[in-house]
Amino acid sequence: MRLIASNVRMTITLLIGLVILLLAPGCATPPRQSAVPEKLQNQAQIPGLEKVRYRLGNPDDIAEMEREGIESIKREEAYLAASGHHGPLPPAVFLAISGGGDNGAFGAGLLNGWTAAGNRPTFKLVTGVSTGALTAPFAFAGPTYDATLKEVYTTISAKDIAEPRSLLAALTSDAMADNHPLGKLLAKYVNQALLDVIAAEYAKGRLLLVGTTDLDARRGIIWNLTKIAASRDPKALDMFRTLMIASAAIPGAFPPTMIDVAVNGQPYQEMHVDGGATAQVFVYPPSLHLKDETRQLGLKPRERRAYVIRNSRLDPEWSQVERSTMTIAGRAISSLIHTQGIGDLYRIYLTTQRDGVDFNLAYIPDSFNAPHQEDFDTEFMRQLFAVGYDLAAKGYPWQKTPPGFASLAGADQ
């Protein structure tokens, strides 16, 4: 919440400054290519990397996502058969990692502790948004990358994520800070070797997805990073890193990510920002009815479990609010973001209950109150990592319902 409040204050400052600049003559903003026209939105593709994303609300893309899911089961069956496996498919385990800025240290610690507990599964599907998108590839690649996750979330500081701009530069550009340092950080850890590991797992039927927000279209986009890794396209590694950055590009705080696309050979450009602007965590779109579609397609039924890591506390954090415009606006917006995140958990829970998927939720305990001096405070992240690790190493007490649903679950028993 403190990270959210900080970014909200920066955004409000930026907006106030922009209003002032709009009243002044000769103001210029960074150039961009034309956005995809509204009527052509669903036709836009990345040249050389077609069909690697799914636009929420587009029936054709949802159908393509369903086809990808079916093909993943076929790849899984072929891999298991070649490995000598007989009988029903093993449980399909889904992992969803939410946004939360430096609170991502909680999820990183939990994954490390889960490995130490000795019962961490191999995930059929891993999804990530914002800081979750930075964690997801390493979680997907498996325990071999636990040390990398620990290093990233316990040794970095704010200077490794962004470089603040002067107020004038921020007001005449596209964000309060430049996230070029984050790009350098990803260049160090997200390399071709990691992509090769992810591509190999795609061949076994596993999937890695991250979410961004197309700001022009104002809708969520789900990207199939496993398919990008397996494409062997020369620009796959760069696109992989770009999408991780885009998913974590907090609007106003960090620059948007401009992605070049084309429609019938005509070039356009999309503006992508933090996936949390549309959903702070997801497993799969509710429009996919796993239970019904499995039956209709004649696929063998299997056990499914979903684990959701919410990199945030879920209780409302009390604070006396100063009677000032920016404080009131900042508190209200951060409250909106907080409750939106809880709403995402409700959506996931109801979808999993409809489809017969076992629901499991982890979140930062109410008791955690370490000092937080600044965004990406190294000591804060170390303490939060330790909390996640210790809870998981002892056997994490996964919650079976989101906040507010416990009484409803009990009433049905």
C-alpha positions as CSV (number, residue, x, y, z in Angstrom):
1,M,0.0,0.0,0.0
2,R,2.8,2.4,0.7
3,L,4.3,1.8,-2.7
4,I,0.8,2.4,-4.3
5,A,0.4,5.6,-2.3
6,S,3.8,6.9,-3.4
7,N,3.1,6.2,-7.1
8,V,-0.4,7.8,-6.7
9,R,1.2,11.0,-5.3
10,M,3.7,11.1,-8.2
11,T,0.9,10.6,-10.7
12,I,-1.3,13.4,-9.2
13,T,1.7,15.7,-9.2
14,L,2.3,14.9,-12.8
15,L,-1.4,15.5,-13.7
16,I,-1.4,18.9,-12.0
17,G,1.7,19.9,-13.8
18,L,0.3,18.8,-17.1
19,V,-2.8,20.9,-16.6
20,I,-0.5,23.9,-16.1
21,L,1.6,23.0,-19.2
22,L,-1.6,22.6,-21.3
23,L,-2.4,26.2,-20.5
24,A,1.0,27.3,-21.8
25,P,1.9,27.6,-25.5
26,G,4.5,25.5,-27.3
27,C,4.3,22.4,-25.1
28,A,5.5,19.2,-26.8
29,T,5.2,15.6,-25.8
30,P,7.3,12.5,-27.0
31,P,6.2,11.5,-30.6
32,R,4.6,8.2,-31.4
33,Q,3.2,6.4,-34.4
34,S,-0.5,6.3,-35.0
35,A,-2.5,4.0,-32.7
36,V,-4.4,1.2,-34.3
37,P,-7.8,2.5,-35.4
38,E,-10.7,1.2,-33.3
39,K,-12.2,-0.8,-36.1
40,L,-8.9,-2.6,-36.8
41,Q,-8.0,-3.4,-33.2
42,N,-8.6,-7.1,-33.4
43,Q,-6.5,-7.4,-36.6
44,A,-3.3,-6.0,-35.3
45,Q,-0.4,-8.4,-35.1
46,I,3.3,-8.3,-34.3
47,P,5.2,-9.1,-37.6
48,G,6.9,-12.4,-37.2
49,L,5.2,-13.1,-33.8
50,E,1.6,-13.6,-34.8
51,K,-0.9,-15.2,-32.4
52,V,1.2,-14.8,-29.3
53,R,-1.4,-12.7,-27.4
54,Y,-5.0,-12.7,-26.5
55,R,-7.1,-9.5,-26.3
56,L,-9.7,-9.8,-23.5
57,G,-13.2,-9.2,-24.9
58,N,-12.3,-10.4,-28.4
59,P,-14.1,-13.7,-29.1
60,D,-11.6,-14.7,-31.7
61,D,-8.7,-14.3,-29.4
62,I,-10.5,-16.2,-26.6
63,A,-11.1,-19.0,-29.1
64,E,-7.4,-19.0,-30.0
65,M,-6.6,-19.1,-26.3
66,E,-8.8,-22.2,-25.9
67,R,-7.1,-23.8,-28.9
68,E,-3.7,-23.1,-27.3
69,G,-5.0,-24.8,-24.1
70,I,-6.1,-27.9,-26.0
71,E,-2.8,-28.1,-27.9
72,S,-0.9,-27.8,-24.6
73,I,-2.7,-30.9,-23.3
74,K,-1.8,-32.8,-26.5
75,R,1.8,-31.8,-26.1
76,E,1.7,-32.8,-22.4
77,E,0.2,-36.2,-23.3
78,A,2.9,-36.8,-26.0
79,Y,5.7,-35.9,-23.6
80,L,4.3,-38.1,-20.8
81,A,3.8,-41.0,-23.2
82,A,7.4,-40.7,-24.4
83,S,8.6,-40.6,-20.8
84,G,6.8,-43.9,-20.1
85,H,3.8,-42.5,-18.2
86,H,0.6,-44.5,-18.4
87,G,-2.8,-43.8,-16.9
88,P,-4.6,-40.5,-16.3
89,L,-3.0,-37.1,-16.6
90,P,-1.4,-35.7,-13.3
91,P,-3.1,-32.8,-11.6
92,A,-3.0,-29.5,-13.5
93,V,-1.6,-26.9,-11.1
94,F,-2.0,-23.2,-11.8
95,L,0.1,-20.4,-10.2
96,A,-1.0,-16.8,-10.4
97,I,1.3,-14.0,-9.1
98,S,-0.1,-10.5,-8.6
99,G,1.4,-7.1,-8.8
100,G,2.6,-5.2,-5.8
101,G,5.9,-3.4,-6.5
102,D,8.5,-4.3,-3.9
103,N,5.9,-6.4,-2.1
104,G,6.9,-8.9,-4.8
105,A,9.6,-10.0,-2.3
106,F,6.8,-11.8,-0.5
107,G,6.1,-14.1,-3.5
108,A,9.7,-14.6,-4.1
109,G,10.3,-15.7,-0.5
110,L,7.2,-17.9,-0.6
111,L,8.4,-19.7,-3.7
112,N,11.9,-20.3,-2.2
113,G,10.3,-21.6,1.0
114,W,7.9,-23.8,-0.9
115,T,10.9,-25.5,-2.5
116,A,12.5,-25.9,0.9
117,A,9.3,-27.5,2.2
118,G,9.8,-30.2,-0.5
119,N,6.2,-30.2,-1.9
120,R,6.4,-27.4,-4.5
121,P,4.6,-28.8,-7.7
122,T,5.6,-28.3,-11.3
123,F,3.1,-25.8,-12.6
124,K,1.0,-26.4,-15.7
125,L,0.3,-22.7,-16.0
126,V,2.1,-19.7,-14.5
127,T,0.6,-16.2,-14.9
128,G,2.0,-12.8,-13.7
129,V,1.1,-9.1,-13.6
130,S,3.4,-6.2,-12.9
131,T,5.9,-7.4,-10.3
132,G,4.3,-10.8,-10.8
133,A,5.4,-10.6,-14.4
134,L,8.9,-10.1,-13.3
135,T,8.7,-13.1,-11.0
136,A,6.7,-15.5,-13.2
137,P,9.4,-16.6,-15.7
138,F,11.7,-17.7,-12.9
139,A,8.8,-19.4,-11.0
140,F,7.9,-21.2,-14.3
141,A,11.5,-22.2,-14.9
142,G,11.5,-24.0,-11.5
143,P,13.6,-24.2,-8.3
144,T,16.9,-23.9,-10.2
145,Y,16.1,-20.2,-10.4
146,D,15.1,-19.7,-6.8
147,A,18.5,-18.2,-6.1
148,T,17.9,-15.7,-8.8
149,L,14.6,-14.7,-7.4
150,K,16.2,-14.2,-3.9
151,E,19.0,-12.1,-5.3
152,V,16.6,-9.9,-7.3
153,Y,14.2,-9.3,-4.4
154,T,16.8,-8.9,-1.5
155,T,19.7,-7.0,-3.0
156,I,18.3,-4.4,-5.4
157,S,17.2,-0.9,-4.5
158,A,15.2,1.9,-6.1
159,K,18.2,2.9,-8.3
160,D,18.1,-0.5,-9.9
161,I,14.5,0.0,-11.1
162,A,14.2,3.6,-12.2
163,E,16.0,6.9,-12.5
164,P,14.0,9.9,-11.4
165,R,13.5,12.7,-13.9
166,S,13.5,16.4,-13.1
167,L,10.0,17.8,-12.6
168,L,10.3,19.7,-15.9
169,A,11.4,16.6,-17.8
170,A,8.6,14.6,-16.2
171,L,6.0,17.1,-17.1
172,T,7.1,17.3,-20.8
173,S,7.7,13.6,-21.2
174,D,5.7,10.5,-20.4
175,A,6.5,9.6,-16.8
176,M,8.0,10.8,-13.6
177,A,11.0,8.4,-13.9
178,D,12.9,6.5,-16.6
179,N,12.8,2.7,-16.1
180,H,16.0,2.1,-18.2
181,P,17.7,0.6,-15.1
182,L,15.0,-2.1,-15.0
183,G,15.8,-2.9,-18.6
184,K,19.5,-3.3,-17.6
185,L,18.5,-5.5,-14.7
186,L,16.4,-7.8,-16.9
187,A,19.2,-8.0,-19.5
188,K,21.4,-9.5,-16.7
189,Y,18.9,-12.2,-15.6
190,V,16.6,-12.8,-18.6
191,N,19.0,-14.3,-21.1
192,Q,18.8,-16.8,-24.0
193,A,19.5,-19.7,-21.6
194,L,16.4,-18.9,-19.6
195,L,14.4,-18.6,-22.9
196,D,15.7,-22.0,-23.9
197,V,14.5,-23.5,-20.6
198,I,11.0,-21.9,-21.1
199,A,10.8,-23.1,-24.7
200,A,11.6,-26.7,-23.7
201,E,8.8,-26.6,-21.1
202,Y,6.4,-25.3,-23.7
203,A,7.1,-28.4,-25.7
204,K,6.0,-30.4,-22.6
205,G,2.6,-28.6,-22.6
206,R,3.3,-26.0,-20.0
207,L,2.3,-22.3,-20.4
208,L,3.6,-19.0,-19.1
209,L,1.4,-15.9,-19.5
210,V,1.7,-12.3,-18.5
211,G,-0.7,-9.4,-18.6
212,T,-0.4,-5.8,-19.9
213,T,-2.9,-3.1,-20.5
214,D,-3.4,-1.6,-24.0
215,L,-4.0,2.0,-23.0
216,D,-5.3,3.0,-26.5
217,A,-7.9,0.3,-26.5
218,R,-8.3,0.4,-22.7
219,R,-8.4,-3.4,-22.3
220,G,-6.2,-6.2,-20.9
221,I,-3.9,-8.2,-23.1
222,I,-2.6,-11.7,-22.1
223,W,0.7,-12.6,-23.7
224,N,1.9,-16.1,-24.3
225,L,5.6,-15.9,-23.3
226,T,6.1,-19.6,-23.7
227,K,5.1,-19.4,-27.4
228,I,7.4,-16.4,-27.9
229,A,10.3,-18.2,-26.3
230,A,9.6,-21.3,-28.5
231,S,9.3,-19.2,-31.7
232,R,13.1,-19.0,-32.1
233,D,12.4,-15.6,-33.7
234,P,15.5,-13.4,-33.7
235,K,13.6,-10.7,-31.7
236,A,12.0,-13.2,-29.3
237,L,14.4,-12.4,-26.4
238,D,14.0,-8.6,-26.8
239,M,10.2,-9.0,-27.0
240,F,10.2,-11.2,-23.9
241,R,12.0,-8.6,-21.9
242,T,9.9,-5.8,-23.4
243,L,6.7,-7.4,-22.2
244,M,8.0,-8.0,-18.7
245,I,8.8,-4.2,-18.5
246,A,5.4,-3.3,-20.1
247,S,3.5,-5.3,-17.5
248,A,5.3,-3.4,-14.7
249,A,5.1,0.0,-16.3
250,I,3.0,1.9,-13.6
251,P,1.2,4.7,-15.5
252,G,2.6,8.1,-14.7
253,A,5.4,6.7,-12.7
254,F,7.2,4.8,-15.5
255,P,7.1,5.3,-19.2
256,P,4.6,3.3,-21.3
257,T,6.0,0.6,-23.6
258,M,5.4,1.3,-27.2
259,I,4.9,-1.9,-29.3
260,D,5.0,-1.9,-33.1
261,V,2.2,-3.8,-34.8
262,A,0.8,-4.0,-38.3
263,V,-2.6,-4.4,-40.0
264,N,-2.5,-5.6,-43.6
265,G,1.1,-4.3,-43.9
266,Q,0.3,-0.9,-42.4
267,P,2.4,0.0,-39.4
268,Y,0.9,1.2,-36.2
269,Q,1.9,1.5,-32.5
270,E,0.2,0.4,-29.4
271,M,0.8,2.0,-25.9
272,H,1.1,-0.7,-23.2
273,V,1.2,-0.1,-19.4
274,D,1.0,-2.0,-16.2
275,G,-1.3,-5.0,-16.5
276,G,-2.7,-4.0,-13.1
277,A,-4.6,-1.1,-14.7
278,T,-7.1,-3.8,-15.8
279,A,-6.4,-6.8,-13.5
280,Q,-3.9,-7.1,-10.7
281,V,-3.9,-10.9,-10.9
282,F,-5.5,-13.5,-13.2
283,V,-5.5,-17.3,-13.8
284,Y,-7.5,-17.5,-17.0
285,P,-10.4,-15.4,-18.4
286,P,-13.8,-16.3,-16.9
287,S,-15.1,-16.6,-20.5
288,L,-13.2,-19.9,-20.7
289,H,-15.4,-22.6,-19.1
290,L,-12.8,-25.2,-18.4
291,K,-15.2,-27.8,-16.9
292,D,-17.7,-27.5,-19.7
293,E,-15.2,-27.3,-22.5
294,T,-13.3,-30.3,-21.2
295,R,-16.5,-32.4,-21.3
296,Q,-17.6,-31.1,-24.7
297,L,-14.2,-31.8,-26.3
298,G,-14.2,-35.3,-24.9
299,L,-11.0,-34.7,-22.9
300,K,-10.2,-36.9,-19.9
301,P,-11.2,-35.2,-16.6
302,R,-8.3,-34.3,-14.3
303,E,-7.8,-32.7,-11.0
304,R,-7.0,-28.9,-11.2
305,R,-5.6,-26.7,-8.4
306,A,-5.0,-22.9,-8.5
307,Y,-2.6,-21.1,-6.2
308,V,-2.8,-17.3,-6.1
309,I,0.0,-15.3,-4.5
310,R,-1.3,-11.8,-3.7
311,N,1.7,-9.6,-3.1
312,S,-0.2,-7.3,-0.7
313,R,-1.9,-7.2,2.6
314,L,-5.7,-7.6,2.3
315,D,-6.8,-5.8,5.5
316,P,-7.6,-2.1,5.2
317,E,-4.6,-0.2,6.6
318,W,-5.7,2.6,8.9
319,S,-4.1,6.0,8.6
320,Q,-5.2,9.5,9.6
321,V,-5.6,11.5,6.4
322,E,-4.4,15.1,6.2
323,R,-7.0,17.6,5.0
324,S,-5.2,18.4,1.8
325,T,-6.1,17.9,-1.9
326,M,-3.2,15.6,-2.8
327,T,-3.4,13.5,0.4
328,I,-7.2,13.0,0.0
329,A,-6.9,12.1,-3.7
330,G,-4.0,9.8,-3.1
331,R,-5.7,8.0,-0.2
332,A,-8.9,7.5,-2.3
333,I,-7.1,6.2,-5.4
334,S,-4.9,3.8,-3.3
335,S,-8.1,2.6,-1.7
336,L,-9.6,2.0,-5.1
337,I,-6.6,0.0,-6.2
338,H,-6.6,-2.0,-3.0
339,T,-10.3,-3.0,-3.4
340,Q,-9.8,-3.7,-7.1
341,G,-7.2,-6.3,-6.1
342,I,-9.6,-7.9,-3.7
343,G,-12.3,-7.9,-6.5
344,D,-9.9,-9.8,-8.7
345,L,-9.6,-12.5,-6.0
346,Y,-13.4,-12.7,-5.9
347,R,-13.5,-13.1,-9.7
348,I,-10.9,-15.8,-9.7
349,Y,-12.6,-17.6,-6.8
350,L,-16.0,-17.7,-8.4
351,T,-14.5,-18.8,-11.7
352,T,-12.6,-21.7,-10.1
353,Q,-15.6,-22.8,-8.1
354,R,-17.7,-22.9,-11.3
355,D,-15.0,-25.0,-13.0
356,G,-14.2,-27.4,-10.2
357,V,-10.7,-26.0,-9.6
358,D,-9.4,-26.1,-6.1
359,F,-8.7,-22.5,-4.9
360,N,-5.7,-21.6,-2.7
361,L,-4.7,-18.1,-1.7
362,A,-1.6,-16.6,-0.1
363,Y,-1.1,-12.9,0.9
364,I,1.1,-10.8,3.2
365,P,0.0,-11.3,6.8
366,D,-1.6,-8.4,8.7
367,S,1.2,-8.8,11.3
368,F,3.9,-7.6,8.9
369,N,4.7,-4.0,9.6
370,A,8.4,-3.5,8.8
371,P,9.5,0.1,8.2
372,H,9.3,1.1,4.5
373,Q,11.6,4.1,3.8
374,E,11.2,4.3,0.0
375,D,10.0,2.3,-3.0
376,F,12.2,-0.8,-3.4
377,D,13.7,-0.4,0.1
378,T,16.2,-3.2,0.3
379,E,15.9,-3.9,4.0
380,F,12.1,-3.9,3.7
381,M,12.2,-6.4,0.9
382,R,14.7,-8.7,2.8
383,Q,12.3,-8.8,5.8
384,L,9.3,-9.5,3.6
385,F,11.2,-12.2,1.7
386,A,12.0,-13.8,5.0
387,V,8.3,-13.8,6.0
388,G,7.2,-15.4,2.8
389,Y,10.0,-18.0,3.1
390,D,9.3,-18.9,6.7
391,L,5.6,-19.3,6.2
392,A,6.1,-21.6,3.1
393,A,8.9,-23.6,4.6
394,K,6.7,-24.6,7.5
395,G,3.8,-25.5,5.2
396,Y,1.9,-22.5,4.0
397,P,-1.6,-22.1,5.4
398,W,-3.3,-21.6,2.1
399,Q,-6.6,-19.9,2.4
400,K,-9.5,-21.6,0.7
401,T,-11.6,-18.5,0.1
402,P,-10.9,-14.8,-0.4
403,P,-11.8,-12.3,2.4
404,G,-15.6,-12.2,3.0
405,F,-16.3,-15.6,1.4
406,A,-15.5,-17.8,4.5
407,S,-19.0,-17.4,6.0
408,L,-20.6,-18.3,2.7
409,A,-18.4,-21.4,2.3
410,G,-19.4,-22.4,5.9
411,A,-23.1,-21.9,5.2
412,D,-23.0,-24.5,2.5
413,Q,-21.6,-27.2,4.7
